[in-house]
Amino acid sequence: MNTPQEVGAGAEQTPDEPGGDHLGVGSLVRLNGNSPYLKTADPMPMLRPPDLIDPGETGVVVELRALGIRAVRFRRGTFLLEGSRLSPATPDPPAPR
């Protein structure tokens, strides 16, 4: 019998999707490289210039979309990115006091 943890553990991750199958909601991710444009995750998406996100900047996955697309919140907004353009990131260590 499955425990609630086992059932809920895979709910946020979908290994069937191409690329980025290890990046579920709440995952800390890093952007790999640059893209020609960014697409916002708004109800009415808009194309934005790519310089809003620096290559290597970290963000948090806030939503999974079809075809391996992730909505990722960065410091300058939430954008739709292919899972293959993202890699897992480790949290920064806390600043010394």
Secondary structure, DSSP 8 states (H G I E B T S, - for coil): ---HHHHHHTTS--TTSSS-TT--TT-EEEE-S--S-EEE-SSS--EE-GGGS-TT-EEEEEEE-GGGEEEEEETTEEEEEEGGGEEE---------
